[in-house]
């Protein structure tokens, strides 16, 4: 029986709620409980279980590995928030704000170990390839984070460099989730690779949409301060292309905001967003999102399963990107 995404997400929420935290000191695990309780769409474990369920019934049979991936993802968020000095995650104080930077580091490290512990509970026959996939992915995510940090001090970041950075930092974990689910379901190797490609392209579209929403979203639905990337001069797809495509006057104003040391935060957000709109960046990023989505759909169509078996995954991806078709 193939479950809906909502049914799968309900299983995941219940399993996370029931996670035992029996080890001590409790103060080490309190931030872990907190960050896992903040919710979110549970995209990565949902993708893993959906990929498995396309081939086999009872996706709950691989729930431990799925929870491991979600624990790992939240570990990366905990450390990312600390590195970015972000005050809010999913509408709530981040761990380093609620506790301390040291708590964010140490509890995050424990989450990484827990992730390996949960993923390691899959059937022994699958363990070598699953651990290899996960470890490779974890290394790539660290590489993506390093590129992201290096981009902060560069003024010459190219679009293709940025896309590779977000592929490593964001997309590969979604791709890993899908491929891991397929591997655990004994899917054909070609299908597992196609699902990886699907996840990669959906991940790129998802991160580009995140860039867009940082400027054009709203706090209630986005869960983060609108304009945070603008205030930190983060090298997003938006900024990189705005610098490339701006006219002389627009570019001069954009650079003046980037270089400004003393400014009103809301004024900077409003003016840079207005410049993006004038230059046509919203249309550009939406076009790129559509291209990634189309490539994802092409990969999924090539998976050798009846179309109805793939519909749950496709619908979930559309919902992630708020697509109507």
N, C-alpha and C positions, 0 to 999 in steps of 0.2 A: 504494500500500500504506500502510495506517494503522499507525503504530508505537505500541507501548505506552508508557506514561509511563516505565517503567524503561529501555526502549530509547532513548528520547529523552534521559533523564538521563545515560545512559552516553555518548552522543555529546557532550553538553555537558561532562561531566567530562574526556573525552579532549581536547576542543578547548581547554579552559582549561589543562590540563596541558601542551599543546603551544604555548601562547602565547609568542611570541618577546619577549624583553626585551633587545634589542640596543643600546639607547641607553645613554648614560652621563651621570652617574655611576651605577654600580650601587647605591650606597647610597640613591639616590632611589627606585629600583624594587624594592629588597629588601622594604620594607613592603608594596608592591603585590602582589608574588608571595606574600608571607606571608598577607595577608588573603584573597586569592583561593584559596589552598590550604587554608583552614580548612574548606572543604566547605559544609555546609548542604544544604537540599533543592533548591537552584537553582530555586526556585518560579517566578520571573519569566521566565527564558529557557524553562523547560519549558512554561509557559502560552503563550508566543509561538509556540513550535514546534508545540504541539498545535493551537492555533487555525489555523495555516497548514495543518497536516496534515489538518484536517477537510475542506479544499477541494482540496488539491493533495498529490501525492506529493513525496518528497525534501525533508523539512523542513530537512535540512542545507544546502540552498541558501540559506537566510536565517540561517545560523548566526552570521555576523559581526554582524548587528544584534542577535541574541539575546545574544551575548557582551558587546556594548556595553551592553545594558540591565543585565546582571548586574554589569558593572564599575561602572556608575553606582550601582546599589543598594549595592554594597560601599563605594563612596566615601561615601555618606550614613551608613552604619554607622560608618565610621572617624571621621567628624566628630561624629556623635551620641555615640559612646563618649567622645570627648574632652570634649564639652560636659557630659555627664552624669557625668564622672569615673568611668566604669565600669571595673572592673579586669579583667573577664572577658568574652569573647565566644566562644560555641560551645565553652566549656570551656577556652579558651586565653587567655593574657594579651592584652589589647588593645594596639594599636599604640603608643599614647602611653605605655603602661607598659613595653612591651618596648624601645621606642626612646626617644622623647621627644615632648612635645606639638608641637614644631615639625615633627618628622618626620611626625606625623599630619596636620598642616595641609598641608604641602607635597606629600607623597606623595598625599594625598587630592585635592588640586587637580589633580595629574597624572592621576589616575584619571578625573576629570571630563572632561578633554580627551581622554583615550583613549576614553572612552565615545562622544563625538561622532565621533571618528575611525572607530570600528568601525561605528556606526550609519550614518555617511555613505557606507559602502561598498555600500549597497543599490542596486538598479538605478536609474538616473537618473530614470526615469519616476515612481518612487514617492517620490523624495527630498523634494519640497516638503511633501507631506502627512505623511510620516513625521517629518520634522524639526519641523514645526509641532506635531504631537501630542506629541513627546518634549519639546520646549522648554516647551510649555504645562504639561505634567506636572511638569517639573523646577521651574518657578516655583511651582506649587501645593504641591509638597512643601516648598519653603522657607517658604511661607506657613503651612503646617501646623506646621512646626517653630517658627516665631515665635509662633504661638498657644500652642503647648505651653510655651514659655518664659514667656510672659506669664501663663499659668495658675498658674505657680509662686508668684506673689506675690498671687494673688487667692483669696479665701475664698468667692466667690459664683458659681463656675463652674456653669453649668446643664448638664443632661444633653445637651440639643440642641447646645450649644456644643461639648461634648466629642466628640460623634459627628461633627460637622463637622470638628473638628480631626483626628481619626483618619482620616476620609475623605481629607482632603488629605495627611496625613503618610504614610499606609500604603496606603489602598485604590486611589488613582488610579494608582499604578505597576503594580499587578496588572491594573487595567482597561486601562491603556496597553499592556501586554504583549499582552493578548488582541486588542485592536483593531489593534495594529500587525501582528500575525501575520495577521489577517483582511485588512487592507489589502494586504499584500504578496502575498496569495493571490487578489486580485481578487474577494473576497467582496462580495455586495450590501451597499450602504451600511447598510440596515436591520439586516442580520445583524451587521455590524461594531459598530453602536451597541448592539445587544442583548448582544453579547459584552462590550462595555465595562461595561454595567449588571451583567452577571453577575460580572465581576471586582470591581466596586465593592462589591457586597453580600458576596461571599466575603471581600474584604479587611476589611470591617467586622467580620464574624464572626471572622476570623482574629485581629484585634487585640483584640477583646473576649475571645477565648479566651486570648490572651497575658496580659491583665489577670488573668484567672481563675487561670492557671497560676503567675503570680508569687506567688500566695498558696497555691494548693492543688496545685501541681506538685511535682516532685522534681528535684534538681540534675542527676542523671544523664541524664534525658531532656530537660530544659529547657535545659541548657547555660549557665544564668545563676544567680546566687545567688537563692534563694527568699526573697521578702520585701524585695527591693531597692526596690520602689515604696513599700512601707510605711515603710522607713527614711528615704526622701527626701521623704516626704509628697506623693508625686506625685498629681496630680489625675486619678485613674483613674475608670473607670465605677464601680468598687467603692466608692471613697471618696466620690465625689459623691453616690451614692445612699444610702450608709450615713449620711451627715450629714443627708440629707433625711428618712430613714425611722426613724432611731433614736429611742427613747424618751428622756425627759429624762435619766435616769441614764446610759444608754448614750452619749448625745451628749456629756455632760459628760466621761466617761472618754475618749472618742475625741478630743475637743478637747485634753484634758490631754496625751495622747500626741503629738498634732500639735505642741503648743507646747513640749514638753519639750526642754530643751537637754542635759541630762545623764541618760543612761538606758542600761540594758543592751540591746544590740541584739536579742538573741534574745528577751528578755522582751517588748520592744515588738512584734516580729513575731508572737509567740504570742498576745498579748492583743488586738491589732487584728484578727488573723485570727479569733479567738474571737468578737469583737464582730460581725464580718461574718456569721459563721455564725448567731449569735443573731438578728440582724436579718433574715436570710433573703436576703442578697445573692447567695450562690451560685445559688439558684433563679432569682433575678431576671436575672442575667447569662446563665444558660443559656437562659432564655426569649427574651431579646433575640437571642442567637446563632441560635436556631431561626427567629426571624422573618426575620433577614437571609438565612439559608440558604434559606428558603422563597421569598423574593423572587428570589434568584439562580436557583433552579430554574425559576421561572416565566419568567424572561427566557430561559433556555437552551431551554426547551420551545418558545418562539416562534421560535427560529432555524430557518430554512427548509432543514433538512437531514434526512435519514433519522435516526431515533433512534439507530441503531447507530453512526452517525458521531459522535454527541455523547457516547457512553458513556465513552470514554477520559477526556474532560475532566471529566465528572461524577464518575467514580470517583476521579480525582486530587483533586478538591475535597473529596470525602468523606474521603479519607485525610488530607488536610491538617487537617481538623477532627475526625478520629478518630470519624467517624460510621459507624453500622452500616447505616443505610438512608437 
